[in-house]
Amino acid sequence: MALIKIMGVDYPTLLPEQSADAWRDRMLGELEIHVRRMDRACASRQEFWMWFDGETESLLRGASGEKQHLLRRRVSSLLERAGIRDRYDS
């Protein structure tokens, strides 16, 4: 089974759609847990966005267009809750 990593956690890439949605929810949870730490760990906004975009790229991989749109909205909300006001454009 192929795997992707989000914050060092392996997630399967080939799953039935309902299972994939559950894994994406877990990945979003991992991002929410770590986003403030990621922000503090980076020396610049550019460094943060490169890291964050890499993580969200894994999250969006394999999602349909409509699901990607919904996931991007959830990622934007996650950033707002974390106090990161920059716009998420991935």
FIKOLZA-1660 file (N, C-alpha, C; in steps of 0.1 Angstrom, whole numbers, plus 5000, padded with zeros to 4 digits):
% residues 90
   i   px   py   pz ch aa at
   1 5008 4988 5000  A  M  N
   1 5000 5000 5000  A  M CA
   1 5009 5012 5000  A  M  C
   2 5006 5022 4991  A  A  N
   2 5014 5034 4991  A  A CA
   2 5010 5043 5002  A  A  C
   3 5020 5051 5007  A  L  N
   3 5017 5060 5019  A  L CA
   3 5022 5074 5016  A  L  C
   4 5015 5083 5022  A  I  N
   4 5020 5097 5022  A  I CA
   4 5022 5101 5037  A  I  C
   5 5030 5111 5039  A  K  N
   5 5033 5116 5053  A  K CA
   5 5027 5130 5055  A  K  C
   6 5020 5131 5067  A  I  N
   6 5016 5144 5071  A  I CA
   6 5022 5146 5085  A  I  C
   7 5030 5155 5087  A  M  N
   7 5037 5157 5100  A  M CA
   7 5043 5145 5106  A  M  C
   8 5049 5137 5096  A  G  N
   8 5056 5125 5100  A  G CA
   8 5047 5113 5102  A  G  C
   9 5034 5114 5100  A  V  N
   9 5025 5103 5102  A  V CA
   9 5022 5097 5088  A  V  C
  10 5023 5084 5087  A  D  N
  10 5020 5077 5074  A  D CA
  10 5005 5076 5072  A  D  C
  11 5000 5079 5060  A  Y  N
  11 4986 5077 5057  A  Y CA
  11 4985 5070 5043  A  Y  C
  12 4976 5060 5042  A  P  N
  12 4975 5052 5030  A  P CA
  12 4969 5061 5019  A  P  C
  13 4973 5059 5006  A  T  N
  13 4969 5068 4995  A  T CA
  13 4958 5061 4987  A  T  C
  14 4957 5048 4988  A  L  N
  14 4947 5040 4980  A  L CA
  14 4936 5035 4989  A  L  C
  15 4925 5042 4990  A  L  N
  15 4915 5038 4999  A  L CA
  15 4901 5040 4992  A  L  C
  16 4891 5033 4997  A  P  N
  16 4877 5036 4992  A  P CA
  16 4874 5050 4996  A  P  C
  17 4865 5057 4989  A  E  N
  17 4862 5071 4991  A  E CA
  17 4859 5075 5005  A  E  C
  18 4850 5067 5012  A  Q  N
  18 4847 5070 5026  A  Q CA
  18 4859 5069 5035  A  Q  C
  19 4867 5059 5033  A  S  N
  19 4879 5057 5041  A  S CA
  19 4889 5069 5039  A  S  C
  20 4890 5073 5026  A  A  N
  20 4899 5084 5022  A  A CA
  20 4894 5097 5029  A  A  C
  21 4881 5099 5030  A  D  N
  21 4876 5111 5037  A  D CA
  21 4879 5110 5052  A  D  C
  22 4878 5099 5058  A  A  N
  22 4882 5097 5072  A  A CA
  22 4897 5100 5074  A  A  C
  23 4905 5095 5065  A  W  N
  23 4919 5098 5066  A  W CA
  23 4922 5113 5064  A  W  C
  24 4915 5119 5055  A  R  N
  24 4917 5134 5053  A  R CA
  24 4913 5142 5065  A  R  C
  25 4903 5137 5072  A  D  N
  25 4899 5144 5084  A  D CA
  25 4910 5143 5095  A  D  C
  26 4916 5131 5096  A  R  N
  26 4927 5129 5105  A  R CA
  26 4939 5137 5101  A  R  C
  27 4942 5138 5088  A  M  N
  27 4953 5147 5084  A  M CA
  27 4950 5162 5087  A  M  C
  28 4938 5166 5085  A  L  N
  28 4935 5180 5089  A  L CA
  28 4937 5182 5104  A  L  C
  29 4933 5172 5112  A  G  N
  29 4935 5173 5126  A  G CA
  29 4950 5174 5130  A  G  C
  30 4958 5166 5123  A  E  N
  30 4973 5167 5125  A  E CA
  30 4978 5181 5122  A  E  C
  31 4973 5187 5110  A  L  N
  31 4978 5200 5107  A  L CA
  31 4973 5210 5117  A  L  C
  32 4961 5209 5122  A  E  N
  32 4956 5219 5132  A  E CA
  32 4964 5218 5145  A  E  C
  33 4968 5206 5149  A  I  N
  33 4976 5204 5161  A  I CA
  33 4990 5211 5159  A  I  C
  34 4995 5210 5147  A  H  N
  34 5009 5214 5145  A  H CA
  34 5011 5228 5139  A  H  C
  35 5001 5234 5134  A  V  N
  35 5003 5246 5126  A  V CA
  35 5010 5258 5133  A  V  C
  36 5006 5260 5146  A  R  N
  36 5013 5270 5154  A  R CA
  36 5027 5267 5156  A  R  C
  37 5031 5255 5159  A  R  N
  37 5045 5251 5161  A  R CA
  37 5052 5253 5147  A  R  C
  38 5046 5249 5136  A  M  N
  38 5052 5251 5123  A  M CA
  38 5056 5266 5121  A  M  C
  39 5046 5274 5124  A  D  N
  39 5048 5289 5123  A  D CA
  39 5059 5294 5131  A  D  C
  40 5060 5290 5143  A  R  N
  40 5071 5294 5152  A  R CA
  40 5084 5289 5148  A  R  C
  41 5085 5277 5142  A  A  N
  41 5097 5271 5139  A  A CA
  41 5104 5277 5126  A  A  C
  42 5096 5284 5119  A  C  N
  42 5101 5289 5106  A  C CA
  42 5107 5303 5108  A  C  C
  43 5118 5306 5101  A  A  N
  43 5125 5319 5102  A  A CA
  43 5118 5329 5093  A  A  C
  44 5110 5325 5084  A  S  N
  44 5103 5335 5075  A  S CA
  44 5089 5330 5071  A  S  C
  45 5081 5339 5066  A  R  N
  45 5068 5335 5061  A  R CA
  45 5069 5326 5049  A  R  C
  46 5079 5328 5041  A  Q  N
  46 5081 5320 5029  A  Q CA
  46 5085 5306 5033  A  Q  C
  47 5093 5304 5043  A  E  N
  47 5097 5291 5048  A  E CA
  47 5084 5284 5053  A  E  C
  48 5076 5291 5061  A  F  N
  48 5064 5285 5066  A  F CA
  48 5055 5280 5055  A  F  C
  49 5052 5289 5045  A  W  N
  49 5043 5285 5034  A  W CA
  49 5049 5274 5026  A  W  C
  50 5062 5273 5024  A  M  N
  50 5067 5262 5017  A  M CA
  50 5064 5249 5024  A  M  C
  51 5066 5249 5037  A  W  N
  51 5064 5237 5046  A  W CA
  51 5049 5234 5046  A  W  C
  52 5041 5244 5049  A  F  N
  52 5026 5242 5050  A  F CA
  52 5021 5237 5036  A  F  C
  53 5025 5243 5025  A  D  N
  53 5020 5239 5012  A  D CA
  53 5024 5224 5009  A  D  C
  54 5035 5220 5013  A  G  N
  54 5039 5206 5011  A  G CA
  54 5030 5197 5019  A  G  C
  55 5026 5201 5031  A  E  N
  55 5017 5192 5039  A  E CA
  55 5003 5192 5033  A  E  C
  56 4998 5204 5029  A  T  N
  56 4985 5204 5023  A  T CA
  56 4984 5197 5010  A  T  C
  57 4995 5198 5002  A  E  N
  57 4996 5191 4989  A  E CA
  57 4993 5176 4991  A  E  C
  58 4999 5170 5002  A  S  N
  58 4996 5156 5005  A  S CA
  58 4981 5154 5008  A  S  C
  59 4976 5163 5016  A  L  N
  59 4962 5162 5020  A  L CA
  59 4952 5163 5008  A  L  C
  60 4955 5171 4998  A  L  N
  60 4946 5173 4986  A  L CA
  60 4948 5162 4976  A  L  C
  61 4959 5155 4976  A  R  N
  61 4962 5145 4966  A  R CA
  61 4951 5135 4965  A  R  C
  62 4946 5132 4953  A  G  N
  62 4936 5122 4951  A  G CA
  62 4922 5127 4953  A  G  C
  63 4920 5139 4959  A  A  N
  63 4906 5144 4961  A  A CA
  63 4900 5150 4948  A  A  C
  64 4888 5148 4946  A  S  N
  64 4881 5153 4934  A  S CA
  64 4881 5168 4935  A  S  C
  65 4878 5175 4925  A  G  N
  65 4877 5190 4924  A  G CA
  65 4868 5196 4935  A  G  C
  66 4856 5190 4937  A  E  N
  66 4847 5196 4947  A  E CA
  66 4853 5193 4961  A  E  C
  67 4858 5181 4963  A  K  N
  67 4864 5178 4976  A  K CA
  67 4876 5187 4979  A  K  C
  68 4884 5189 4969  A  Q  N
  68 4896 5198 4971  A  Q CA
  68 4891 5212 4975  A  Q  C
  69 4881 5217 4969  A  H  N
  69 4875 5230 4972  A  H CA
  69 4871 5231 4987  A  H  C
  70 4864 5220 4991  A  L  N
  70 4859 5220 5005  A  L CA
  70 4871 5218 5015  A  L  C
  71 4881 5210 5011  A  L  N
  71 4893 5209 5019  A  L CA
  71 4901 5222 5020  A  L  C
  72 4902 5229 5009  A  R  N
  72 4909 5242 5010  A  R CA
  72 4902 5252 5019  A  R  C
  73 4888 5252 5019  A  R  N
  73 4881 5260 5028  A  R CA
  73 4883 5256 5043  A  R  C
  74 4884 5243 5045  A  R  N
  74 4887 5238 5059  A  R CA
  74 4901 5242 5063  A  R  C
  75 4911 5242 5054  A  V  N
  75 4924 5246 5057  A  V CA
  75 4925 5261 5060  A  V  C
  76 4918 5269 5052  A  S  N
  76 4917 5283 5055  A  S CA
  76 4911 5286 5069  A  S  C
  77 4901 5279 5073  A  S  N
  77 4895 5280 5086  A  S CA
  77 4905 5276 5097  A  S  C
  78 4912 5265 5094  A  L  N
  78 4922 5261 5104  A  L CA
  78 4932 5272 5106  A  L  C
  79 4937 5278 5096  A  L  N
  79 4947 5289 5097  A  L CA
  79 4941 5301 5105  A  L  C
  80 4929 5304 5102  A  E  N
  80 4923 5315 5109  A  E CA
  80 4922 5312 5124  A  E  C
  81 4918 5300 5128  A  R  N
  81 4917 5296 5142  A  R CA
  81 4931 5297 5148  A  R  C
  82 4941 5294 5140  A  A  N
  82 4955 5294 5146  A  A CA
  82 4961 5308 5146  A  A  C
  83 4953 5318 5141  A  G  N
  83 4957 5332 5142  A  G CA
  83 4967 5336 5130  A  G  C
  84 4967 5328 5120  A  I  N
  84 4975 5330 5108  A  I CA
  84 4967 5337 5098  A  I  C
  85 4969 5350 5096  A  R  N
  85 4960 5358 5088  A  R CA
  85 4964 5359 5073  A  R  C
  86 4976 5353 5070  A  D  N
  86 4979 5353 5056  A  D CA
  86 4969 5345 5048  A  D  C
  87 4968 5348 5035  A  R  N
  87 4958 5340 5027  A  R CA
  87 4965 5327 5023  A  R  C
  88 4957 5317 5023  A  Y  N
  88 4961 5303 5018  A  Y CA
  88 4957 5302 5004  A  Y  C
  89 4967 5300 4995  A  D  N
  89 4965 5300 4981  A  D CA
  89 4969 5287 4974  A  D  C
  90 4971 5277 4981  A  S  N
  90 4976 5265 4974  A  S CA
  90 4965 5259 4966  A  S  C
% end
